[in-house]
Amino acid sequence: MFKIKDTTFNSWGESLNEAETILPAYFSFGEIIPIISRIYDADNKSDKIQRGNEALGKLFPPQTLALLSVDLYPKFSALSDSHAQIRETVEAYCLGHYRAAITTLLPCIEHAIKALGVRLDIAEPENISTKFLLEIIKKSLKSYICDYVYRDYDWVPQEVSNNDFFNNFDERYQIISNGRNYIQNHLYQNTGKYIGISQLNRHSILHGFMTKYHEQSNYLRLINLLNNICFMLTMSGEAVSLMLREETSNCSAFNRYLLMLERVGSIRAKYLDLHGICR
């Protein structure tokens, strides 16, 4: 239990936050470390964002999106009411309808956080405030310590059961904390205080303040965040693996369908551009 101080995941998370994204759950060190290095070596904020965008595109090709939407998300009971809608956003994304994909996925993420709250005995169906959603994530961190790490203990000293202690060495805690920081400082940041380059801010998008959020990478930022919430759901007791399994026949079929939609989307984009129609 008492480990040498290790804040590697915190450092990685901070580097990814500079690219306005977070630590990717369900991926190996071998896949993550080169991404961190490229972002860290970038000379300025814009370059960090661009390298983050490129990394997200490589992490989430149609094959991975098919695996997530057809195999992983439906396994979570907390997503039983939203996984079909999540899958539809993947279809819209592959067609190039990035506005539709992003604005349809945002409420799914909100639903996932509130479903996590229900699992943690924080159920306020009508409460959609940022403060409430962040309280759920805070409770998730506390639940991880008390109900997961120390589940077989009747009592533990305060100095080894607080947030600061776990943030100094526990990788799972740091992954959840990184997701919380992104929600607080980017996605759910107050519109007046938001200074992000990606323009992926929930309030600004849904209330029409930002109109240039419809980037391919912003949809993938939301998928990456949804995976972080799924990580929290597993830590809360959902019996779903933290490893993506091999592709199933259903995943293969859906991937072929997504590749077909990509081709249609490419034709659509060329046609609209040819006729000077905004997309």
Backbone hydrogen bonds, N-H to C=O, Kabsch-Sander energy under -0.5 kcal/mol:
donor,donor_aa,acceptor,acceptor_aa,energy
3,K,1,M,-1.1
6,D,168,N,-3.2
11,S,7,T,-2.3
12,W,8,T,-2.7
13,G,9,F,-2.7
14,E,10,N,-2.3
15,S,11,S,-2.0
16,L,12,W,-2.4
17,N,13,G,-2.5
18,E,14,E,-1.4
19,A,15,S,-0.6
19,A,16,L,-0.9
20,E,17,N,-1.7
21,T,16,L,-2.0
25,A,23,L,-0.5
27,F,24,P,-0.7
31,E,28,S,-0.8
32,I,28,S,-1.9
33,I,29,F,-3.0
35,I,31,E,-0.5
35,I,32,I,-0.5
36,I,32,I,-2.2
37,S,33,I,-2.4
38,R,34,P,-2.1
39,I,35,I,-2.2
40,Y,36,I,-2.8
41,D,37,S,-2.0
42,A,38,R,-0.5
42,A,39,I,-1.0
48,K,44,N,-2.1
49,I,45,K,-2.5
50,Q,46,S,-2.4
51,R,47,D,-2.6
52,G,48,K,-2.2
53,N,49,I,-2.5
54,E,50,Q,-2.2
55,A,51,R,-2.1
56,L,52,G,-2.4
57,G,53,N,-1.9
58,K,54,E,-1.5
59,L,55,A,-2.3
60,F,56,L,-2.1
64,T,61,P,-0.7
65,L,61,P,-2.3
66,A,62,P,-2.7
67,L,63,Q,-1.8
68,L,64,T,-2.5
69,S,65,L,-2.7
70,V,66,A,-2.3
71,D,66,A,-0.5
71,D,67,L,-1.5
72,L,67,L,-1.7
73,Y,68,L,-2.8
75,K,72,L,-1.8
76,F,73,Y,-1.7
77,S,75,K,-0.6
79,L,76,F,-1.4
80,S,77,S,-1.5
82,S,79,L,-1.4
83,H,79,L,-2.4
86,I,82,S,-2.4
87,R,83,H,-2.2
88,E,84,A,-1.9
89,T,85,Q,-1.6
90,V,86,I,-1.4
91,E,87,R,-1.7
92,A,88,E,-2.4
93,Y,89,T,-2.5
94,C,90,V,-2.3
95,L,91,E,-1.4
96,G,93,Y,-1.4
97,H,92,A,-2.5
98,Y,96,G,-1.7
101,A,97,H,-2.4
102,I,98,Y,-2.5
103,T,99,R,-2.6
104,T,100,A,-1.6
105,L,101,A,-1.5
106,L,102,I,-2.0
108,C,104,T,-0.5
109,I,105,L,-1.9
110,E,106,L,-2.0
111,H,107,P,-2.5
112,A,108,C,-2.2
113,I,109,I,-2.2
114,K,110,E,-2.4
115,A,111,H,-2.5
116,L,112,A,-2.0
117,G,113,I,-2.0
118,V,114,K,-1.9
119,R,115,A,-1.8
120,L,116,L,-1.4
121,D,118,V,-1.6
122,I,117,G,-3.8
124,E,122,I,-0.7
127,N,124,E,-1.9
128,I,126,E,-0.7
133,L,129,S,-2.2
134,L,130,T,-2.5
135,E,131,K,-1.7
136,I,132,F,-1.6
137,I,133,L,-1.6
138,K,134,L,-2.5
139,K,135,E,-2.4
140,S,136,I,-2.1
141,L,137,I,-2.0
142,K,138,K,-2.0
143,S,139,K,-3.0
144,Y,140,S,-2.2
145,I,141,L,-1.6
146,C,142,K,-2.7
147,D,143,S,-2.6
148,Y,143,S,-0.9
148,Y,144,Y,-0.7
149,V,144,Y,-2.6
150,Y,145,I,-1.9
151,R,148,Y,-0.8
153,Y,150,Y,-1.9
160,V,157,P,-1.4
161,S,158,Q,-1.7
166,F,162,N,-1.8
167,N,163,N,-2.5
168,N,164,D,-0.6
168,N,165,F,-1.0
169,F,166,F,-1.5
170,D,166,F,-2.4
171,E,169,F,-0.6
174,Q,170,D,-2.1
175,I,171,E,-2.1
176,I,172,R,-2.2
177,S,173,Y,-2.7
178,N,174,Q,-2.0
179,G,175,I,-1.6
180,R,176,I,-2.2
181,N,177,S,-2.4
182,Y,178,N,-1.7
183,I,179,G,-2.2
184,Q,180,R,-2.6
185,N,181,N,-2.8
186,H,182,Y,-2.1
187,L,182,Y,-1.4
188,Y,183,I,-2.7
189,Q,186,H,-1.0
193,K,190,N,-1.4
194,Y,190,N,-1.1
194,Y,191,T,-0.6
201,N,199,Q,-1.4
202,R,187,L,-2.7
203,H,187,L,-0.5
205,I,201,N,-2.4
206,L,202,R,-2.5
207,H,203,H,-1.8
208,G,205,I,-1.2
209,F,204,S,-2.2
210,M,204,S,-1.6
215,E,213,Y,-2.6
218,N,215,E,-0.7
219,Y,215,E,-1.2
220,L,216,Q,-1.3
221,R,217,S,-1.9
222,L,218,N,-1.6
223,I,219,Y,-1.9
224,N,220,L,-2.5
225,L,221,R,-2.0
226,L,222,L,-2.7
227,N,223,I,-2.2
228,N,224,N,-1.4
229,I,225,L,-2.1
230,C,226,L,-2.3
231,F,227,N,-2.0
232,M,228,N,-1.8
233,L,229,I,-2.3
234,T,230,C,-2.3
235,M,231,F,-2.1
236,S,232,M,-1.5
237,G,234,T,-1.4
238,E,233,L,-2.2
240,V,238,E,-2.3
252,S,248,T,-2.4
253,A,249,S,-2.3
254,F,250,N,-2.5
255,N,251,C,-2.6
256,R,252,S,-2.1
257,Y,253,A,-1.8
258,L,254,F,-2.5
259,L,255,N,-2.4
260,M,256,R,-1.7
261,L,257,Y,-2.2
262,E,258,L,-2.4
263,R,259,L,-1.7
264,V,260,M,-2.2
265,G,261,L,-3.0
266,S,262,E,-2.3
267,I,263,R,-2.0
268,R,264,V,-2.6
269,A,265,G,-2.6
270,K,266,S,-2.2
271,Y,267,I,-2.4
272,L,268,R,-2.7
273,D,269,A,-2.4
274,L,270,K,-2.4
275,H,271,Y,-1.6
276,G,273,D,-1.3
277,I,272,L,-3.1
278,C,276,G,-0.5
